[in-house]
Amino acid sequence: MNIQAMMKQAQKLQKEMLEEKGKIDAMQFEATSSFVTVKMTGDKKVSEVIINMETLEKEDIEILQDLIVVATNDCLKQIDAETEKKMGKYTQGMPGLF
């Protein structure tokens, strides 16, 4: 295979990777932990935090903080799993590229 063909293949692969990453970035992920729901986009930006105030007591502020962390981390895991699922074919098991 000549260099020009390899470059074309690499450009095609790069384009496909960017398209897949764009699809993931546009996706919405949601996780709920007790009375807290966190919504994030695939590019790991929190778009919404919903707190069900009906079940929240004044003493529950520390619990609320912990639940936000848990729900946020769950969203991040979902994003990482989706990214690995879609992008793994390009990275061939090399985590952390996206």
Backbone as a ProteinNet text record, in pm:
[ID]
protein_1_A
[PRIMARY]
MNIQAMMKQAQKLQKEMLEEKGKIDAMQFEATSSFVTVKMTGDKKVSEVIINMETLEKEDIEILQDLIVVATNDCLKQIDAETEKKMGKYTQGMPGLF
[TERTIARY]
84.2	0	89	59.9	143	100.5	184.6	164.4	37	9.3	-109.6	-237.2	-241.2	-356.9	-370.9	-259.3	-263.4	-315.6	-274.2	-321.3	-471.6	-519.2	-661.4	-741	-689.7	-755.7	-757.7	-646.4	-638.2	-735.5	-748.5	-841.3	-985.7	-1015.3	-1149.8	-1181	-1086.4	-1103.2	-1122.6	-1043.7	-1056.2	-1194.3	-1243.3	-1375	-1483.5	-1474.2	-1571.7	-1568.6	-1448.8	-1434.2	-1498.4	-1474.7	-1531.1	-1683.4	-1736.1	-1881.5	-1942	-1880.1	-1928.7	-1921.7	-1810.8	-1794.1	-1899.2	-1929	-2033	-2169.1	-2197.9	-2325	-2332.7	-2223.6	-2220.6	-2237.4	-2166.6	-2174.5	-2317.1	-2394.1	-2530.8	-2631.5	-2592.2	-2683.1	-2707	-2821.4	-2855.2	-2845.9	-2786.9	-2775.7	-2842.4	-2908.2	-2981.1	-2959.8	-2937.8	-2923.1	-2996.8	-3061.1	-3136.1	-3083.3	-3065.8	-3025.8	-3120.2	-3212.4	-3314.3	-3395.4	-3385.9	-3467.5	-3389.7	-3275.6	-3194.1	-3179.5	-3204.2	-3182.9	-3083.8	-2982.8	-2883.5	-2892.8	-2894.4	-2894.5	-2767.4	-2701.9	-2577.4	-2578.7	-2499.6	-2478.4	-2357.5	-2341.6	-2233.1	-2094.6	-2085.7	-1955.6	-1930.6	-2004	-1986.2	-2015.6	-2119.9	-2165.2	-2299.8	-2309.6	-2434.9	-2534.6	-2647.8	-2748.4	-2863	-2881.5	-2991.2	-2971.8	-3007.5	-3014.1	-3155.5	-3225.4	-3363.4	-3367.6	-3425.4	-3438.7	-3587.3	-3630.9	-3769.9	-3785.5	-3829.2	-3837.2	-3944.1	-4039.4	-4147.2	-4094.3	-3985.1	-3932.2	-3809.2	-3772.3	-3650.3	-3681.6	-3609.9	-3619.3	-3502.9	-3513.4	-3407.2	-3276.9	-3287.5	-3166.8	-3097.6	-3160.6	-3109.9	-3011.4	-2963.2	-2874.5	-2746.4	-2683.9	-2562.6	-2593.1	-2705.7	-2747	-2770.1	-2833.7	-2858.9	-2728.2	-2629.8	-2500.6	-2438.7	-2446.4	-2393.1	-2467.7	-2599.1	-2678.7	-2648.6	-2622.7	-2584.8	-2453.2	-2359.1	-2230.6	-2252	-2332.8	-2357.9	-2424.1	-2527.7	-2598.3	-2508.8	-2428	-2334.9	-2233.3	-2176.4	-2078.3	-2141.6	-2268.3	-2337.1	-2352.6	-2388.1	-2396.8	-2261.6	-2155.6	-2021.6	-1986.2	-2023.7	-1999.3	-2076.1	-2202.1	-2282.4	-2217.3	-2169.9	-2105	-1978.6	-1898.4	-1776	-1807.4	-1911.8	-1950	-1996.1	-2076.3	-2124.3	-2008.6	-1918.2	-1801.7	-1716.2	-1692.1	-1611.8	-1681.9	-1814	-1891.2	-1879.2	-1894	-1893.3	-1752.4	-1661.9	-1529.5	-1425.4	-1458.9	-1363.4	-1310.6	-1393.9	-1348.3	-1236.4	-1228.6	-1122.9	-997.1	-1018.2	-904.4	-846.2	-916.5	-871.1	-821.4	-907.7	-875.9	-783.8	-752.4	-668.8	-760	-793.3	-887	-826.3	-915.3	-870	-843.5	-865.2	-839.7	-951.3	-1070.1	-1182	-1234.7
-118	0	124.7	216.4	335.8	439.8	537.5	641.4	720.2	749.1	827.8	752	622.8	541.7	534	524.7	520.6	651.9	763.1	894	909.5	863	868.6	787.2	668	581.1	646.5	708.4	776.1	894.1	969	1081.6	1033.4	923	865.9	821	754.6	707.1	824.8	929.3	1047.2	1111.3	1119.4	1176.6	1093.9	960.8	873	888.8	899.3	915.5	1045.8	1152.7	1281.8	1281.5	1212	1201.3	1125.6	1013.4	934.9	1016.4	1086.8	1168.4	1279.1	1337.1	1439.9	1385.1	1261.6	1198.2	1176.2	1129.8	1107.6	1241.4	1344.1	1475.4	1529.5	1497.7	1548.2	1466.7	1349.6	1264.5	1321.2	1286.5	1324.9	1201.7	1217.5	1110.8	1158.4	1064.6	1100.2	992.4	1035.6	941.4	997.9	906.8	946.8	871	942.9	883.8	939	855.8	893.9	1011.7	1129.6	1243.2	1344.9	1302.8	1390.1	1327.1	1406.5	1363.1	1459.8	1403.4	1483.8	1448.8	1552.2	1533	1596	1521.9	1569.2	1540.8	1618.3	1591.1	1498.3	1440.1	1345.9	1407.3	1538.4	1602.7	1640	1573	1579.5	1716.3	1780.2	1906.2	1882.3	1925.5	1911.8	2009.9	1958.5	2045.7	2074.9	1985.6	2007.8	1922.4	1979.8	1906.5	1927.4	1816.9	1824.1	1764.4	1840.5	1793.8	1785.9	1668	1648.5	1698.9	1822.6	1889.2	1829.3	1758.4	1700.9	1600.6	1534.2	1431.5	1479.3	1605	1657.7	1721.5	1678.7	1737.4	1834.8	1927.4	2024.7	1959	1846.8	1777.8	1700.4	1693.7	1610	1680.2	1796.9	1872.5	1794	1733.5	1654.4	1534.8	1471.2	1358.3	1406.8	1521.4	1579.5	1601.5	1656.5	1679.4	1547	1445.8	1314.6	1255.4	1272.2	1217.6	1286.9	1416.7	1487.9	1432.7	1408.1	1350.1	1212.2	1128.9	993.4	998.2	1080.6	1089.3	1145.1	1245.3	1302.5	1198.4	1126.4	1023.4	911.4	879.5	778.2	824.9	951.9	1006.9	997.6	1032.2	1026.4	883.1	785.6	645.1	606.3	653.5	624.2	683.4	805.8	872	796.1	758.7	683.1	549.6	481	351	368.2	470.3	495.6	534.1	615.5	655.5	534.7	448.3	327.8	235.2	222.9	137	183.8	314.2	367.7	393.4	434.4	475.4	365.5	260.2	152.6	88.8	85.4	25.2	107.6	234.1	318.8	316.1	308.4	316	179.2	73.7	-65	-89.6	-55.3	-86.8	11.5	123.1	224.7	326.6	306.3	397.4	535.8	631.3	766.2	856.4	809.1	895.8	996.7	965.3	1057.4	1085.7
0	0	0	-88.3	-96.2	8	26	128.2	102.3	-23.7	-57.2	-18.1	-45	-8.3	143.7	213.6	359.8	416.4	357.5	402.6	378.9	264.3	234.3	335.8	365.9	463.5	601.7	639.4	769.1	775.3	667	663.1	673.1	604.8	610	752.4	815.7	952.6	1048.3	1030.3	1115	1099	977.1	951.6	1019.9	1009	1072.4	1224.6	1280.7	1424.8	1471.3	1397.9	1435.2	1424.2	1323.1	1308.3	1425.9	1463.8	1577.3	1706.2	1727.6	1847.3	1850.3	1734.7	1727.3	1765.8	1724.7	1761.6	1911.7	1970.6	2115.3	2188.4	2143.9	2208	2207.8	2104.1	2091.7	2173.8	2220	2296.7	2435.9	2493	2630.3	2719.1	2836	2933.8	3061.9	3130.6	3251.5	3356.3	3478.5	3589.8	3710.3	3783.6	3902.2	4022.4	4130.9	4257.2	4363.1	4408.7	4505.5	4451.5	4510.9	4467.8	4384.6	4328.3	4243.6	4105.8	4002.3	3864.6	3800	3734.3	3662.9	3515.5	3431.3	3286.5	3231.7	3140.7	3080.9	2931.6	2860.1	2719.1	2705.8	2588.9	2565.8	2576.1	2567.4	2584.5	2730.3	2819	2964.3	3023.9	2972.5	3028.1	3096.3	3221	3294.5	3234.9	3189.7	3130.8	3227.7	3326.3	3419.6	3544.8	3658.3	3784.6	3837.3	3860.3	3907.9	4048.9	4141.3	4279.7	4312.2	4350.7	4390	4533.1	4546.1	4676.1	4766.9	4709.2	4790.2	4891.6	4858.8	4948.4	5025.7	5009.4	5072.1	5207.4	5307.9	5442.6	5460.4	5552.3	5575	5618.2	5688	5734.4	5622.3	5509.5	5401.1	5307.7	5342	5253.3	5222.9	5322.6	5297.8	5209.8	5236.4	5152.1	5009.7	4995.5	4863.6	4788.2	4856.1	4792.8	4746	4830.2	4793.3	4674.2	4671.7	4562.6	4429.5	4435.3	4312.8	4259.2	4347.5	4305.7	4244.7	4309.8	4260.3	4122.4	4108.1	3980.3	3870.3	3903.3	3804.9	3760.7	3855.2	3820.7	3738.8	3766.5	3687.1	3542.6	3524	3387.4	3317.4	3387.5	3328	3286.9	3368.6	3333.5	3208.1	3198.6	3080	2954.8	2966.1	2852.3	2812.6	2911.5	2883	2817.1	2864.8	2806.8	2662.3	2636.8	2500	2408.6	2460.3	2381.7	2348.4	2445.6	2421.9	2323.5	2337.5	2247.7	2102.1	2083.4	1947.1	1894.1	1982	1935.7	1952.4	2026.3	2051.1	1924.4	1821.1	1694.9	1631.7	1667.2	1612.1	1698.9	1828.7	1919.6	1949.7	1914.5	1933.5	2074.1	2171.3	2309.5	2379.2	2317.1	2381.8	2448.6	2577.4	2643.6	2663.3	2678.6	2711.1	2593.3	2471.8	2356.5	2336.3	2387.2	2373.6	2510.4
[MASK]
++++++++++++++++++++++++++++++++++++++++++++++++++++++++++++++++++++++++++++++++++++++++++++++++++

